[in-house]
Amino acid sequence: MELKVYCDRLSQPSRAILIFCKANGIEFEEVKIDLGKGQHLSAEYEAVNPIKLVPAIVHGDFKLFESHAILIYLASAFPGVAHHWYPADIRERAKVHAVLDWHHSNLRRGSIGFIFNNTICLAFGIPANPEAAAKGEKLLSASLARIETFWLQEDGPFLLGNAKPTIADLALVCEIMQLEAGDKNDRDRILSPHKRVVKWMEDVKSASAPHFQEVHAIMGPVREKLEQLKIQAIENPE
Amino acid sequence: MELKVYCDRLSQPSRAILIFCKANNAEFEEVTIEIGKGQHRSPEYAEVNPMKQLPAIVHGDFKLFESHAILIYLASTLPGVADHWYPADVRERAKVHSVLDWHHTNLRRGSVGYLLNTVFAVAFGMPGDPKAAAEGEKLLLASLARIESFWLQGDGPFLLGNSKPTIADVALVCEVTQLEAADENDRDRILKPHTKILKWVEDVKSATAPHFEEIHATICSAREPLKKLKAQADHKSE
């Protein structure tokens, strides 16, 4: 049964799904939906996902969107996926659900609030919004602190104290990697107080090598392009 | 094994869990943590949930928060829960996950943004932010429209076209009913155009009778006291 993953590597949840598939040897076709060119708003893509967001998958005749639902589906539908990604134990699984849910209104909300409003918006022709970016940074920093004090525990290097990564580790680390699209000084300012988070990111990278690096290779060129747009925006204020 | 549900009936996700438990004849102890009195910030409650939010459960020695994770855990653990609440089929289950995920950033975000800044701000002694309220209302209306045009499409009366409710129906309807705390004119302005939504709320009410109505008594009786608080605050600021 054919699996198509509709995604843009600029999108954090898209990257999580790509890395998960590659790390688990899942055969799929990557269909690029270029957000910067507005391809997610096309009639063709609407037939795949009426909500017009990426990522989405089509597996045979089954369509699905929302990255956490997709990660859970892939972990459950493909027998070759190692169990640690989405534990069978009801209680361990519940903890994975809890951190994925927490992510929506905390890390993701803060991260998007910051990086979209100070950098990525430029790729869509929207001017930067420093007030919204500051609000986002506050929530982002609070979320990173919470990851260090609560979600990363003593027993193991991954979220929830696990010895091996779950889908939650991939989802959350890909979110933090979005900072790579912005100014290096901003990224260092935000991340450097959180040494445990930095180590955890390295652990997730190692656990899903070489796919993590390969999927994230886009971030360098994206950062350079966005730097150009920022310079232009400063030189040509409207 | 003892199950304790820490909740406040004024909280939408708290109600969803209470209704689900009662509709499935679960044995549990309801422990009221009054948000209005700041009980969620007590050191005792921090032992239960370090995030200091509601709802949370303690099942034997197992602690869990985030309402969607709790609903999934209870559907998987409580004896005698019918399959329709959280289908075993991987694809049907994936669809339930996707609407629960969509809910975080759409219906819930819009509803909370609107109500917090119009109705509940006053009760918590804070000024409401009119801009945030307007943004919240916009997202709330868009979400209600999306539920009607997409999530309620299909053969049956429940979300995803199902003939019987899932945990997603209870979770999302309890968000819609939060509008009972608002001024009737505002509530009617927002809800009355959405006849499909109103019917769906009735269907979920019937499917979980008599518990739905019983558990909603608190939010329905909050409207008048909240109106009085607002009138006092408006009077003071004149």
Interface residues (C-beta under 8 A of the other chain):
Chain A: P50 I51 F62 L64 F65 E66 S67 H68 A69 I70 I72 Y73 S76 A77 I90 R91 R93 A94 K95 H97 A98 D101 W102 H104 S105 R109 R146 F150
Chain B: P50 M51 F62 L64 F65 E66 S67 H68 A69 I70 I72 Y73 S76 T77 V90 R91 R93 A94 K95 H97 S98 D101 W102 H104 T105 R109 R146 F150
